[in-house]
Each structure stands twice: as C-alpha cells, then as structure tokens.
C-alpha cells in the first residue's frame, strides 16, 4: 500500500442498502449501468461503493481518480467478478475475455496486430463498401416506410466483420428476420450481464434460462466451427484475413500457432465485439443527428461536397472527412456503447489521496458520468475512454471508425430521415448498449435538397 497514514483515509460512501443482502435487491434487472450512472449524481466526490451479489464494488468517474485507475503499473483489466467472466462461457480466453497472464492473450494480440493497421483498412474497404451498399439497397426498397435503424445497422456491422474477417456471408439483408446467430448472441449477452448481478444460487434456480443459454452457446460455436472447417478444407476465401492469420501465422515471440479451439473463441469474440459496439455507435449517432438539425445540415453539406451526386466513396475520400468523424467522436462521448470498464488494483493502494482499495477489488469506470464530468472540459488525458485503456484497449478501433465513417456518409448521401412517431430514447443494455425499437422513415434525397458546390469549393477543405 502507498505510504499513507490511516488517519488520512476516508470511507468510500455508499447508497443505502438492505441488511444482509447489500445493494443487490435495488439493482434493476434491465439497464443496471444506467442505474449506476444515475446514482453518481448523489456523490460529488466522484466515486461510491456497493455490495452486489456478495462482491464489494467501487464505481469511479471523476477524471483525476480515473487517471489513477488507468495507471497500468497499479491496476489491471479485471475479468473475474465481471460480466466478462460469464462471457468466457462462450468466448473462452480470447482477446476481450482473456486474463492478461494467460498465454493466449499475448499470442493472439501479437499475431493479429498487423491486421488492424491503416494499410489493412484499405484492404478491407471494398468489402465494407459492398455491405454498406447492401444496407442502402434495402432502404431504397423501403422508400417512405419505417425501418428499424438499430436492427439494420446490426445487420450491417455483423455482415461486415464476418465478410472482411472470415470470408463468411450472413446475407442479413436478404431476409427480414435477424439471423439466428444474432438472436443467440443477444440472448447470451443479456444472460451474462444478469448472472453478474445475482447470487450464484439464483442463477442455479433458473434452470430453463440456463438450458436456453447453453443452446445459444452451442448454436454460435457450431456456426463458427463450420467456418473454420471450410477454411481448413480450402473452401473458404480470403487467406489474408483475420481467420487466415489466426490459422497460419505464428507468434513472433513464442514461435507457436493458435490452437483451433482458441481460433474459434477469437472468431466468436470478433463477431461479438466487431459488430455490437459499431452498430450501437451508428444507431446513437443517427438518433443524435435527428435531434440536432444544425449538425445534420453540416454533415449533409460535407457529404455533398465530397460525394456529389451518386459518387461512390473511395477510401481516401472517407479519410478526408471532418464533420462525420467529429459526430462519431461526440456520439462516443455521450453514448459510449460499452458504458462501463472493469479494473482491479494489483496491490492494496490508495486513490485520491484518501480512498483505500484492496488488492483484487472490483473497480468500475462509469463512461457516461466520466465523459460528462465538468473536469472533462479541461481535457485531462483519461477523461475519454470509449475504446478502453492501455494494452487492453480495443484492437479494432480503426476498423470500427472506418466502417462507421463509410456507413454514415453513404446513408447521408442517399437518404432523408423522418421521425413521425417522435422516438424517445429507450436504451437496451446487454454487454453493450443500443437504442431499442428505434424506427425512422427513409426516402431518397432529391436533387434540390443537395448543397451545390462550385469548382473553387471542391478544391478547399473548408466546410461551409
């Protein structure tokens, strides 16, 4: 523990709990992280403690305290005692769910890092564009009708990571029902979150839920194993993709390759992490644009300047954009799809000069309260964490942002949106969060609605 007099220490305050049961009975079964965020308003010191399912937890959002918790010489990414411990039931020791000391994490991280370089993004771009055009095609067929924005962005992002990463086509836009894989995944994620908020004895009593959970896991694993089997038999394509790398490349440090079971777990993890967060980002961004017409007008103007008429966007043009990336960054600030990050002290330590944390304690960083904290306007380095922290930060950050830029630019180039039912935000939390039941009417943009730029305008980078 840091040199600190016991007299200097202060207790970490807590909301009122229930004798013997702690705070577990107070936590809603849906949207628990939203509840934790609302509680933050009661604690101006920037942290509070709770006992949930027999586990002492601390919630932190003050940027100065978060900076300490993000110090990787003192804290590590915690898997135990978090929803990720249950996600390991189907994602095993993959990038997202592995303990840092597990050999599989380091091996996979080193093998896969080249697949997420800027050069690699150019290689994926053609397939990203193809799937984004599939989304546009569906909305063109639904002219003047309501579309479920969240579901269609989920189809987009699942199809994109499956095709670019593993050469597999879900063809999600060919049918109205979501692919069974998506339903199984969503149900499994919701169950993982629920299990992390209840006592193990309660989980054991829910036998029918457990049977469904196991069936969903088997469905997901069967699909992924069939993809790997086809690649082994030479039927798949894209040997330079993520799957090809995982099957063929060796770790430069150990000289070993990844075991097939771990490849399966990694593929499943990329299918989860590679689509859940990006679809949430795009859904929240579209919702926010509908409520900020001035910003929407700026986005339309940028698209009309860089992609006049029916110009097909190329990679370099997407990378020149300024307004759309800023819209995505602000969306991540206000609506981070992963709303909470788990950390744990390596040894007993003190944060804020007076709050003691025991070795192995569960510490949760609350993204919403952190990103909107008054201190965040001074831009301290750890006040913006939508992609996690340090060595365990999201490896697919550039992939997600490239895909989101392209998708948002393309739908703004093509469509006008209307919200006749005045949608009210209804956040749905699983491991990530998205707007639930978010529908808008779409129609093609007409020529007179486009901003017309002259030759001089097209040669300048000014947004007008």
C-alpha positions in Angstrom: 0.0 0.0 0.0 1.2 3.6 -0.6 2.6 5.3 2.3 -0.5 6.8 3.9 -1.5 7.4 7.5 -4.7 5.5 8.4 -5.9 8.9 9.8 -5.8 10.4 6.3 -8.1 7.7 4.9 -11.8 8.4 4.3 -14.5 5.8 3.8 -16.0 5.3 0.4 -19.6 6.3 0.7 -22.5 4.1 -0.4 -26.2 4.4 -1.2 -28.4 2.9 1.5 -28.5 -0.9 1.2 -30.6 -3.8 2.6 -29.3 -5.6 5.7 -27.6 -9.0 4.9 -28.4 -8.5 1.1 -26.4 -5.4 0.4 -27.5 -3.5 -2.6 -28.4 -6.4 -4.9 -32.2 -6.1 -4.4 -32.1 -2.4 -5.6 -30.4 -3.1 -8.9 -32.9 -3.3 -11.8 -32.7 -6.5 -14.0 -32.7 -4.3 -17.1 -30.2 -1.4 -17.7 -28.2 -1.8 -14.5 -25.4 0.5 -15.8 -27.9 3.3 -16.4 -28.9 2.9 -12.8 -25.3 3.1 -11.6 -24.9 6.3 -13.7 -28.0 7.9 -12.1 -26.6 7.1 -8.6 -23.4 9.0 -9.5 -25.3 12.3 -9.1 -25.6 11.7 -5.3 -21.8 11.5 -4.8 -19.9 14.7 -5.8 -16.6 13.2 -4.7 -16.6 11.1 -7.9 -16.9 7.6 -6.5 -19.1 5.3 -4.4 -19.2 1.7 -3.2 -21.9 -1.0 -3.4 -22.1 -4.7 -2.4 -23.6 -6.6 -5.3 -24.2 -10.4 -5.3 -21.8 -10.6 -2.3 -19.0 -8.7 -4.1 -17.8 -5.3 -2.9 -17.6 -2.9 -5.8 -16.4 0.7 -6.3 -17.7 2.9 -9.1 -15.4 5.8 -10.3 -16.0 8.6 -12.7 -14.0 11.7 -11.5 -11.3 12.2 -14.2 -8.5 12.5 -11.7 -9.5 9.3 -10.0 -10.0 7.6 -13.3 -6.4 8.6 -14.3 -5.1 6.7 -11.3 -7.2 3.7 -12.0 -5.9 3.7 -15.6 -2.3 3.5 -14.4 -1.3 0.1 -15.6 1.6 -0.2 -13.1 -1.2 -0.2 -10.3 -4.3 -1.6 -12.0 -5.2 -4.3 -14.5 -8.2 -5.3 -16.6 -10.4 -7.4 -14.3 -12.2 -10.4 -15.8 -13.3 -12.2 -12.6 -16.3 -10.8 -10.8 -17.5 -9.0 -14.0 -19.9 -9.9 -16.9 -16.8 -10.9 -18.9 -16.3 -13.9 -16.5 -19.6 -15.2 -17.9 -18.8 -14.3 -21.5 -15.9 -16.7 -21.1 -18.5 -19.4 -21.2 -18.6 -18.9 -25.0 -15.6 -16.7 -25.8 -13.0 -18.6 -23.8 -9.6 -17.0 -23.5 -10.0 -14.7 -26.5 -8.7 -11.1 -26.7 -11.6 -9.5 -25.0 -12.1 -12.1 -22.2 -8.6 -13.5 -21.5 -6.8 -12.8 -18.3 -3.7 -10.8 -19.1 -1.5 -13.5 -17.6 -2.9 -16.1 -20.0 -0.5 -17.0 -22.8 -3.4 -17.0 -25.4 -3.9 -13.2 -24.9 -0.3 -12.2 -25.7 0.0 -14.6 -28.6 -3.3 -13.5 -30.3 -2.5 -9.9 -29.7 0.9 -10.1 -31.4 -0.5 -12.3 -34.3 -3.4 -10.0 -35.0 -2.0 -6.6 -34.6 -0.9 -6.3 -38.3 -4.5 -7.0 -39.3 -5.6 -3.7 -37.8 -3.0 -1.3 -39.4 -4.0 1.6 -41.6 -2.8 -0.4 -44.6 -5.0 -3.3 -43.6 -8.0 -0.9 -43.5 -7.5 -0.1 -47.2 -7.6 -3.9 -47.9 -10.9 -4.3 -46.1 -12.5 -1.2 -47.6 -14.0 -2.8 -50.8 -15.9 -5.4 -48.7 -17.0 -2.7 -46.2 -18.4 -0.7 -49.1 -20.2 -3.8 -50.6 -22.1 -4.4 -47.3 -22.9 -0.7 -46.8 -24.4 -0.7 -50.3 -26.5 -3.7 -49.3 -27.9 -1.6 -46.5 -28.6 1.3 -48.9 -30.3 -1.2 -51.3 -32.7 -2.4 -48.5 -33.6 1.2 -47.5 -34.2 2.1 -51.2 -36.7 -0.8 -51.4 -38.3 0.5 -48.2 -38.8 4.1 -49.6 -41.3 6.0 -47.4 -41.7 3.2 -44.9 -40.4 2.9 -41.4 -37.1 0.9 -41.0 -35.7 -0.4 -37.7 -32.5 1.6 -37.6 -30.8 -0.4 -34.9 -31.6 -3.8 -36.4 -30.3 -2.7 -39.8 -27.1 -1.2 -38.5 -26.6 -4.5 -36.6 -27.1 -6.4 -39.9 -24.5 -4.1 -41.5 -21.8 -4.5 -38.9 -22.3 -8.3 -38.5 -22.1 -8.8 -42.2 -19.0 -6.5 -42.5 -16.9 -8.2 -39.8 -18.0 -11.7 -41.0 -17.0 -11.0 -44.6 -13.8 -8.9 -44.1 -12.6 -11.1 -41.2 -13.6 -14.6 -42.0 -14.9 -14.7 -45.6 -18.4 -15.7 -44.4 -21.6 -14.2 -45.7 -24.5 -13.9 -43.3 -26.5 -12.2 -46.1 -28.5 -10.5 -43.4 -30.3 -8.0 -45.8 -31.8 -10.8 -47.8 -34.4 -11.6 -45.1 -36.5 -9.6 -42.6 -35.8 -11.7 -39.5 -32.5 -11.3 -37.8 -30.0 -14.2 -38.3 -30.4 -16.9 -35.6 -26.8 -16.2 -34.7 -27.7 -12.6 -33.8 -30.6 -13.7 -31.6 -28.5 -16.3 -29.9 -25.7 -13.8 -29.3 -28.0 -11.1 -27.9 -29.7 -13.5 -25.5 -26.3 -14.9 -24.3 -25.0 -11.3 -23.7 -28.1 -10.4 -21.7 -27.8 -13.6 -19.6 -24.1 -12.9 -19.0 -25.0 -9.4 -17.6 -27.8 -10.8 -15.5 -25.5 -13.5 -14.0 -23.0 -10.9 -12.9 -25.7 -9.1 -10.9 -27.2 -12.0 -9.0 -26.0 -14.6 -6.4 -24.9 -17.9 -7.9 -27.7 -19.7 -6.1 -30.2 -17.6 -8.0 -28.6 -18.5 -11.3 -28.8 -22.2 -10.5 -32.5 -21.9 -9.8 -33.2 -20.6 -13.3 -32.9 -24.0 -15.0 -34.9 -23.1 -18.1 -32.8 -20.0 -18.7 -29.7 -22.0 -18.3 -30.8 -24.6 -20.8 -31.6 -21.8 -23.3 -28.2 -20.2 -22.5 -26.3 -23.4 -23.3 -28.3 -23.9 -26.5 -27.4 -20.4 -27.7 -23.8 -21.0 -27.0 -23.9 -24.3 -28.9 -25.6 -22.6 -31.9 -22.9 -19.9 -32.0 -20.0 -22.3 -31.7 -21.4 -24.7 -34.3 -21.5 -21.8 -36.9 -18.0 -20.6 -36.1 -16.6 -24.2 -36.2 -18.2 -24.8 -39.6 -16.5 -21.6 -40.9 -13.1 -22.8 -39.6 -13.7 -26.3 -41.0 -14.5 -24.9 -44.5 -11.3 -22.8 -44.4 -9.2 -25.9 -43.4 -10.8 -27.8 -46.4 -9.8 -25.0 -48.7 -13.4 -23.9 -49.5 -13.1 -20.5 -47.9 -11.6 -17.4 -49.4 -9.5 -14.5 -48.0 -6.4 -16.2 -46.7 -5.0 -12.8 -45.7 -8.0 -12.0 -43.5 -8.2 -12.4 -39.7 -9.1 -16.1 -39.9 -6.2 -16.8 -42.3 -3.8 -15.0 -40.0 -5.0 -17.0 -37.0 -4.8 -20.3 -38.7 -1.4 -19.8 -40.5 0.6 -17.2 -38.6 2.9 -18.0 -35.7 3.5 -15.8 -32.7 6.9 -13.9 -33.3 7.7 -14.3 -29.6 6.9 -17.9 -28.8 7.0 -19.4 -32.3 3.7 -21.1 -31.6 0.5 -21.0 -33.6 -3.0 -20.6 -32.1 -4.9 -23.8 -31.2 -8.2 -24.4 -33.1 -10.3 -24.0 -30.0 -8.7 -20.6 -29.4 -9.2 -19.6 -33.0 -12.9 -20.5 -32.6 -13.1 -18.3 -29.5 -11.3 -15.5 -31.2 -13.6 -15.6 -34.2 -16.6 -15.6 -31.9 -15.2 -12.6 -30.0 -14.6 -10.6 -33.2 -18.1 -11.4 -34.3 -19.4 -10.0 -30.9 -17.0 -7.1 -30.4 -16.8 -6.3 -34.1 -20.4 -5.7 -34.6 -22.2 -4.9 -31.3 -20.3 -1.7 -30.5 -20.2 -0.2 -34.0 -24.0 -0.8 -34.6 -24.7 0.9 -31.3 -22.4 3.8 -32.3 -24.2 4.3 -35.7 -27.6 4.0 -34.1 -26.9 6.6 -31.4 -25.3 8.9 -34.0 -28.4 8.8 -36.2 -30.6 9.4 -33.2 -28.4 12.4 -32.2 -28.4 13.9 -35.7 -32.2 13.8 -35.8 -32.2 15.9 -32.6 -29.5 18.3 -33.8 -30.7 19.7 -37.2 -27.8 22.2 -37.5 -25.2 19.4 -37.1 -27.2 17.2 -39.6 -27.1 20.1 -42.1 -23.3 20.3 -41.7 -23.0 16.6 -42.3 -25.2 16.7 -45.4 -23.0 19.7 -46.7 -19.8 17.7 -46.1 -21.2 14.7 -47.9 -22.5 16.8 -50.8 -19.1 18.5 -51.2 -17.0 15.3 -51.1 -19.5 12.8 -52.6 -21.6 14.9 -55.1 -24.5 13.1 -56.9 -24.0 9.3 -56.9 -20.2 9.4 -56.4 -19.1 6.1 -54.9 -17.0 6.9 -51.9 -13.4 5.6 -52.0 -11.2 5.1 -49.0 -9.2 8.3 -49.4 -12.3 10.5 -49.6 -13.8 8.9 -46.4 -10.5 9.6 -44.7 -10.7 13.3 -45.7 -13.9 13.8 -43.8 -14.0 16.1 -40.8 -17.6 16.7 -39.7 -18.7 13.0 -39.8 -15.7 11.8 -37.7 -16.4 14.6 -35.1 -20.1 13.4 -35.0 -18.9 9.9 -34.2 -16.5 11.1 -31.6 -19.1 13.1 -29.8 -21.6 10.2 -30.0 -18.9 8.0 -28.3 -18.6 10.7 -25.6 -22.3 10.9 -24.9 -23.4 7.3 -25.8 -20.4 5.1 -25.3 -21.7 1.6 -26.5 -19.6 0.0 -23.7 -20.8 2.0 -20.7 -18.5 0.5 -18.0 -15.0 -0.8 -17.8 -13.7 -3.1 -15.0 -10.3 -2.6 -13.3 -8.6 -4.0 -10.3 -5.7 -3.0 -8.1 -2.6 -5.2 -8.4 -1.8 -4.5 -4.7 -3.5 -2.6 -1.9 -3.5 1.0 -2.9 -5.0 4.5 -2.3 -6.6 6.8 -4.9 -7.4 10.4 -4.5 -5.0 10.5 -1.6 -7.6 9.1 0.8 -9.7 6.2 -0.6 -8.3 2.8 0.1 -8.7 0.0 -2.4 -7.8 -3.6 -1.5 -5.8 -5.9 -3.9 -8.2 -7.5 -6.3 -11.2 -5.2 -5.6 -13.6 -4.6 -8.4 -13.4 -1.1 -9.7 -15.9 0.1 -12.4 -15.2 3.1 -14.6 -18.6 4.7 -15.5 -18.2 6.1 -19.0 -21.3 8.3 -19.1 -20.6 10.3 -15.9 -16.9 10.4 -16.8 -17.4 11.8 -20.3 -19.8 14.5 -19.0 -17.9 15.4 -15.8 -17.2 19.2 -15.5 -13.4 18.4 -15.4 -13.6 16.7 -18.8 -13.8 20.1 -20.5 -10.1 20.7 -19.4 -9.3 17.6 -21.5 -7.4 15.5 -18.9 -5.9 12.6 -20.7 -8.1 9.9 -19.2 -11.5 11.7 -19.5 -12.4 9.9 -22.7 -12.4 6.1 -22.7 -14.8 4.7 -25.3 -12.3 2.2 -26.5 -10.9 1.1 -23.1 -7.5 1.7 -21.7 -3.8 0.8 -22.3 -2.7 -2.5 -23.6 -6.2 -3.9 -23.4 -7.8 -1.1 -25.4 -9.9 -2.1 -28.4 -7.6 -3.5 -31.1 -10.3 -2.9 -33.7 -10.7 0.9 -33.1 -9.6 1.9 -36.6 -11.7 -0.8 -38.2 -14.8 0.4 -36.3 -14.3 4.1 -37.1 -13.5 3.4 -40.8 -16.7 1.3 -41.1 -18.8 3.9 -39.2 -17.5 6.8 -41.3 -18.3 5.0 -44.5 -21.8 3.8 -43.4 -22.9 7.2 -42.1 -21.5 9.1 -45.2 -23.3 6.7 -47.5 -26.7 6.9 -45.8 -26.5 10.7 -45.6 -25.6 10.8 -49.3 -28.6 8.8 -50.2 -31.4 9.4 -47.7 -33.5 11.9 -45.8 -35.0 10.7 -42.5 -38.3 11.5 -40.8 -39.4 10.7 -37.3 -43.2 10.8 -37.4 -43.5 9.0 -34.1 -41.1 11.3 -32.2 -38.9 8.4 -30.9 -38.0 8.6 -27.2 -34.7 7.1 -26.4 -35.1 3.6 -24.9 -31.6 2.2 -24.1 -31.3 -1.6 -24.1 -28.3 -2.9 -22.2 -26.6 -6.3 -22.8 -22.8 -6.2 -22.5 -23.1 -3.2 -24.8 -26.0 -0.7 -25.2 -28.1 0.3 -28.1 -31.4 2.2 -28.7 -34.3 -0.2 -28.6 -37.2 0.0 -31.1 -35.6 2.9 -33.0 -37.6 3.4 -36.2 -37.4 6.2 -38.8 -38.9 6.7 -42.2 -36.4 6.9 -45.0 -36.7 8.3 -48.5 -34.3 9.2 -51.3 -32.8 12.7 -51.2 -34.0 14.8 -54.1 -31.7 16.9 -56.2 -32.9 20.3 -54.9 -32.1 19.1 -51.3 -28.4 18.8 -52.1 -25.9 21.6 -51.5 -24.3 22.6 -54.7 -20.6 23.4 -54.7 -18.6 25.2 -57.4 -15.1 24.2 -58.6 -13.5 26.5 -56.0 -15.5 25.0 -53.2 -14.4 21.5 -54.2 -10.7 22.4 -54.1 -10.8 23.7 -50.5 -11.1 21.8 -47.3 -13.3 24.4 -45.6 -16.7 23.1 -44.6 -19.4 25.7 -45.4 
